[in-house]
Amino acid sequence: MIRSGVALAVYVIAPIALAQTTAQTAPQTDTSYIDSNGTAHITRIIPVPKSISPEAKAVLARPASDAVHPESLADRRAHTDAWQARAGAASKAVYPVSIANDKIAGVPVLIVTPLTVGPGKSDRVLICVHGGGFNSDSGSLTESIPIANLTQTKVVSVLYRLAPEHPFPADVEDTVAVYKELLKTYKPQNMALYGTSAGAILTAETTVKLRQLGTPLPGALGVFSGLGDFSRLGDSWAMYALNGLSGHLDPPNYDTHDTEYVGSTDLKDPVLSPYYANVKGFPPTLFITSGRDALLSGTTILHRHFLAAGVDAQLVVFEALPHAFWNDVNLPESREAYGIMANFFDTHLGQVRQLSNLQIFRLESGMFGDAGEHLWPYLFRVAEGPDVVG
């Protein structure tokens, strides 16, 4: 899988295949040159760390060509679908669940149900928005199966519309539609929204949109290897490929962006790029990334934005592993990550959050109808008050 712009694994047609680095041509020393613009031109010799599991060491030690491998979108989707089916079956073998296809608010979904729903958990639901660079599905199964099993809670995996046929905000619209329909059955504090990679980005985007619409927010969020700013590429984007330090990686081009997903949307639009949104009052949020994740910078920058707004935002960074490593159920670190995710949702769902006077006013001010939407920006600037129990 190849990336383009600022969405991981977006396909690109490369006209020239570069020669693969070999043992004979690979750098054997560390070098560093900082040019007049501050750009670093470096080589590094990085051994497999001793601090990770034997299984993770084996993953990092896999040989991978750094030559360009052109792939059409059709081929990418076919390969990704086949891999997701295999990886999903492997995940289900470890974490048994039942899976059914359905539609909610006209949007295709997978209903992933644990074989045993835990006591008091039938009134909860988790919403998963999968990764895949916004143009394919690389997680509807692998990102939902373990969490449904461990939390003993139903997960709705949203099969939102994909780019480039359906660019932003089609994915946000689909996720909002599913959320609002489920809100007719479940209390917001008993709902969580989470995702990996593109799904992590979509999680934050959807939450900003829900706030704009005046819809009660979920009880918890999970942003697992994402970003919140399409206008700026983070440092890790220039350092790591999809598989970390292995595989092909082009030097970053800060003058381009993923037009197939964002279209003509302003890159600092607060829904597209939640870094520019006011996230004060957002629900408790778990951020997870890893040391060789191309979106390490994006995840940590958005985490700091949440912290600055006073959100209960936790960050977990796994040592050495590449982007979205938890899609590999065979890694002990993946099982650790699943446990952290599940425990976070179990801890925070069902809790009555502290809301500001303004937020309570917002949620209870339906009598204003459409006019409330026009009043909201003004009220948000001038009417913040002390926290009270919501």
Sequence and secondary structure as in RCSB ss.txt:
>XXXX:A:sequence
MIRSGVALAVYVIAPIALAQTTAQTAPQTDTSYIDSNGTAHITRIIPVPKSISPEAKAVLARPASDAVHPESLAD
RRAHTDAWQARAGAASKAVYPVSIANDKIAGVPVLIVTPLTVGPGKSDRVLICVHGGGFNSDSGSLTESIPIANL
TQTKVVSVLYRLAPEHPFPADVEDTVAVYKELLKTYKPQNMALYGTSAGAILTAETTVKLRQLGTPLPGALGVFS
GLGDFSRLGDSWAMYALNGLSGHLDPPNYDTHDTEYVGSTDLKDPVLSPYYANVKGFPPTLFITSGRDALLSGTT
ILHRHFLAAGVDAQLVVFEALPHAFWNDVNLPESREAYGIMANFFDTHLGQVRQLSNLQIFRLESGMFGDAGEHL
WPYLFRVAEGPDVVG
>XXXX:A:secstr
   BTTBTT     SS      TTTS  S EEEE TT  EEEE      TTS HHHHHHHT     S     HHH
HHHHHHHHHHHHHHHHHHHS EEEEEEEETTEEEEEEEESS  TT TT EEEEE  STTTS S TTTTTHHHHHH
HTS EEEE    TTTS TTHHHHHHHHHHHHHTTTS GGGEEEEEETHHHHHHHHHHHHHHHHT    SEEEEES
  S TTS  GGGGT BTBBTBS      TT   HHHHTTS TT TTT GGGS  TT   EEEEEEEE TTHHHHH
HHHHHHHHTT  EEEEEEEEEETTGGG TT HHHHHHHHHHHHHHHHHTT   EEEHHHHHHHH GGGTHHHHHH
HHHHHHH    EEE 
